[in-house]
């Protein structure tokens, strides 16, 4: 006769403390971007972003501890329904969504706006984990590959239809989770090769890239002529590289919106239009000035001028790292990055000690999502990556983002606390 034996472990304190610290830093930083020195009756008004963020933080905290009270089996049971719900929300936003700055990714609910793409990441992580927890799942057949890619691809296509490039990159990061579960390393190398070809195609003439590719692959084919299988692969790569190089140039010139191509040109250091200088280049330059002005130790809390007086646009959302850099300097930004690294490293440890594919795949997905957000957000504020609008986890202003990241962390901690649960 089977009986249930439940074994609980304490909630991992390292991840919990990192979560709370980042939450506090977020509220403080958003407050710093809006505070003008006046303490009046309107100080606690809900028109201020820091009051709204504090409210969202309170709601997130209640949800956090509510999730910790769930049974692990309930979380697994609702995985597919949550995925279906977020897919429905993504479809809904395409029909009735509010367009903001060229992106149709908001649902206006009156008192607040909902961004389904943020919750889609959480729902996709749950669905992917549930699929890998299927009995006899080995992730070796073509059918298993295609099913996993379909789980990732459906929300990716819907988010792409909203014009949300940042979230698309986050979904692409799930490929590292699949690699952990057995997907060939060649897929990762092929992805890096595609990125390299894309960058080179924008820096130099496409015809030069095609010529170099023809010579390079022809040389490899000549030296491996006896290996027929390898020759076929090299031939496909050669043709694919030539076609892809041309398509990159075509998409960049004829399909991308002007502001999108300008953002890429700014990062690549290419000549840009006067409109771009006043637009995306201005935003990036002001961000770099703010971070640079902080120096080694920073100007001090509430002493930032670039961010407080709106020289840096979207300070409380996309460019919140600029405010932290100005006020807390090099030391403060490095410490913040260390906190993220410690939290992600701890989550990786939690993932590896899971006793079920569900817990392992889910927590790895959370790591991939957080890592991509942190790298892209910080990279774009210092000019290493194009400005594509993606929040810094738990710090940037936004209720949808904050609640979604809270769901991810709370669920990961709950799964880990019951990892030793066995059925006998």
N, C-alpha and C positions, 0 to 999 in steps of 0.2 A: 504493500500500500504506500502511495506517495504522500509525503507530508512536506509542508513548506517550512523551511528554516531561513529566517531573515537575519542578516548580519549587517549592522550599521557601523559606520566609521564617522568620526567627527568631520565636519565641513573643513575643507582645506583652508587654513587660516591665511596662508600666503596670498592666494588668489583673492580671498575675501578682503584682505587689507589693501591690496592693490586696487581692487574695484572701488572701495570706499575712498581711497586717496584720490583717484582720478575723478570721481564724482565731485569731491570737494574742490579740487583744482578747477574743474569746469565751471562751477557756480562762481567761484572767486574771480576767474578770468573773465567771464561774461559780465560780472558786476563791474570789473575794472574798465571794461570798454565803454560803459555807459555812465559811470559815476562822474558827476560834474562838480562835486563839492557841496551841493545843496542838500540839506536834510529837511524836507518839508512834508506836508500832508500827502503829497503825491509820491513820496519816496517808496511807499509800499504799494503803489498802483500796479495793476496787472498789465498796464501798457508797457512796462519795462520787461526786457527779455530776462533779466536775472531773477525777477519774481516768478515769471512763467517757468523758467528752468528749475527753480527751487521747488515749485509745485510738481513738475514732472519728476523731479528726483524723489519727492515724497511718495508719489504714486508708484514709481519704479521700485522704491524700497519695500512698499507693501506687496507688490507683485513678486519681488525677489523672495521674501519669506513665505509667500503663499506657495510658490513653486517648490520650495524646500519641504513643504508639508505634503506634497503630492507623493503618491506611490510611483516607484520607478516603472512598474508595469503599466500604469495609466499613461505615463509619458510616451511609452512605446506604442500603446494602443491608439493614441490620438495622432500619431505621426502623419499618417496618410491623410486623415481629415484636415489637419492643419495645412498640409501642402495643398490640398484641393481648395481650401479657403483662400490662401494667398494667391493662387492662380486665378480664382474668381475675382479677387480684388484687383489684380493686374489687368484683367480684361475690363473690369468696370472703369478703371481709371482711363483706359483708352477711349471709352464711350462718353463719360461725363467728367473726366479729369480737368483740372484747372491748369492752364499753361502758364508757366513762370520761367522767364529767361530762356525761352526756346525749348523747355522741357515740360511735357504734359505728364507729370507724375504726382499730382496732388489731388486729393478728394476733399472738397470743402464741406465740412460738417457744421459750419456756422461758428461755434465757439472756438473751434480749432481746425487745423488741416491735417489730414492723414496722408502719409507717404507709403503706399503699399510696397514699394521696392525694398524698403528697409526690412520689413517683416518677411519678405520673400526669401531673404538670405537665411533667416532662422528656419522657416518652413522647409526650404530645400535641404538644409543640413539634417533635419529630422527625417525627411523622406529618404534621403540617401542612406542614412544610418539604418533605417528600417529595412531597406532593400538588402543591404549587406548582412542583415541579421536573419535573412530568409534561410530556412533549413537547407542544407546541402549546397549553399552558395559558395562557389570556389573562385569566381571571377576569372575564368579561363576561356570561356566560350564566346563566340561572336555575339550570341544572343544576350549574354550577360553584359558585355561591353556596350551594346546598343541600348539596352534598357537603362543602364547607369547614365549614359550620355543623354538619353531622352529626359531623364529626371532633371538633369542640369540644363539641357538645351531649351526646354519649354519656357521656364521663367526668363532665361537669357534672351530669347527672341522677343518676349513681351516687354521686357525692360528696354531692349534696344529700340522697340517701336515707340517708346516714350522719349527717346533722345537722351537717356541717362547713360553716358559713356562710362562714368565712374563705377556705377553698379555693375555694368557689363564686365569690366575688368575684375571685379570681385568674384563674379560667377566663374570667370575663366580660371581663377586661382584654385577652384575645386579640383583641377587636374592634378594638383600635388597630393590631394587626398586619395585619388584613384591610383596614383603612383605608389603611395604607401601600401595600398591593398593589392598591388601586383601588376599594375599597368607598366609596360616596358619603359625603361629610361630613355629609349630612342624617341619617344613622344615628347619628353621634356627637351631633349637636344634639338629636335625638329622645331619646337616652339621657339627656342632661343635663336635658331638659325633664321626663322621667319622674321623675328624682331630685328636681327642684324641686317638682313636684306632690306627690310622696310626702311630702316634708318639710312642706310647707304643710298637707297633709291631716292630719298628726299634731299640728300646732301650733294650727290653728283649726278651726272646725266644717266638716265636709264639705259642708254645705249652702251655706255661704258660698263655698267654692271652686267648687262647681257653678254657683252664681248668677253669680259673676264670669266663669267660663268661657263661660257662655251669652251674656252681654252682650258679652264681648270678641270671640268668634268670630262672633257675629251682626253686629257692626260690620264685621269684616273681610270677611264674605260680602257685605254690602251694598255696600261700596266696590269689590269685585272681581266684581260680578255678571256682567259680560260675559265674564269668563274662566271658562268652564264647568269646565275641568279643575281650576283652582285652587279653585273653589267646592266641587267634590266632595272635594278633599283637606281643605279647611277643615271641611267638614261631618263627615267621618270623624274628624278630630282633636277636634272638639267633642263628638261622641258618645263617642269613646274616652276623652276626659278625664273626662267625667261618670261613665262606668262604672268607670274606673280609680280615681277618687277614692273611690267607694263601696267598691270592693274592697280598697283599702289599709286603710281603717278597719275593715272586716270581718276581714281577715287579722290585723291588729294586735290586735283584741279577742278573736277566737275561735280563731285557728289558732296563733299564736305561743305558745311556752311563756312562763310568767310571768317567768322570769329573763331571757328574751330581750327582752320588752317593757320590763322594768325597766331594762335596759341602755340601750335607746333613750331612755327617758324621762329618764334621768340626763343624757345628752348634750344633750337638748333643754331641760333645765332645768325639767321639769315635776314636779309633786308626785308623790312615790313613797311606797310603803308602808314600814312600819317594818322589815319583813323585808329590803327592798331597801337601806335605809339601813345595815343590819348586813351586807349581802352585797356586791352589785356596787358600790354607792356607796362603801362602806367601802374596797374594793380600790382604786378609782380615787382616792379622797381620799388614801389612804396613798401611792399612787404620786406624786401631785402634791406631797405634802409632802416626799417623799424627793428629788425633783428640785429643788424649791425650796430645800431646806436645803443643797444643794450650792453655792448662790450662784454667784459669777462664776468662781472658781478651783477649787471643790470642797473636800471635806474631806480628800482625800488617799487614796491607794490603801490598802485594808484598814481605812480609818477610818470607813466608813459604818456608821451605827447602825440606820437605818430598814430597810435591806435585809438586813443581817447577822443581825439579831435577829427576822426574820420578821414585821415589821410590815407589809411589803408581801408579799402572797401570790404564789406562782408566780414568785418573783424570777428564778430561773435560766432560765425559759422565756418566758412571755408578757411579763413586766415587767422583762426584763434591762436595758432602756434606763433604768429608774429607778435601778438600781444604778450605771450609768455616770454618770448625771446627778448623783447624790449624791456620788460619789467624785471625779469629774473636773470637775464644775461646768458652767457655760455654755460655757466654752472647750472642754472635752473633748467635749461633745455636738455643738457646731458643727463641730469638727474631724472627728468621726465621720461626720456628715452630708456634709461635704465629700468625704471618702474615697468614700462611696457615689456621690456626684454625679460625681466624677472617673471612677470605674469605669464607671458607666452611660454617661457621655458618650463615653468611649473605646470602649465596646462599640457605641454608635451609629455611630461612625466606622468601626469594623470591619465593621459590617453594610452600610454604604453602599459600601464598596469591594470587596464580594464580586462575583465574576464569574458567579455562578450563583444562581438563585432559591432553591436549597436553603440555601446559606449565609446569604443575606440574611434570609430568613423565619425561619430558626432563631434567629439572633442577635437579631433584633427580638423574637422570642418570649421569649428569655431576659431582655431588657431589661424587657419588660412584666411578667414574673413578679417580678423583683427589685424593680422600682419599686413595684408594688402591695404587696408584702410590707413594704417599708420605710415607705411612707406609712401603711398601716393600723396597723402595730405602733407606730410612734412616735405616730401620731394618737390611738390609744386610750390610751396611757400618759399623755398630757397632757390628755385629756378632750375632744378634738376629734371623736373617732369612738367608736362603741359598742365595748365590750370583747367581742371575738368570738374571741379566742384564735388568734393567727397568729404564727409565729416571726419574729424579726429575722434576716435571712439571714446565715449563717455565724457568728453570735454566740450566739443562743439555744441552750439545751441540747437535744439530740436527735440521735440517730444517723441516723434516716431523713432528717431535714431537712438535716443537714450533708452526707451522701453525695449526696443529690439535687442540692443546689446545686453541689457539687463536679463532678458529672457535667455540669451545664449549662455551667459556666465552662470546664472542660477541653475539652469538645467544641467550644465556640465558638472557643477558641484554636487547636485543631487544624484546624478548618475554615479559619480565617484564614491559618494558616501555609502551607496548600496552595491558597490561592485562585488562584494563577497556574498551577495545573496545567492543561495543555491536551492535547487529543488531535489529533494530526496524521496 
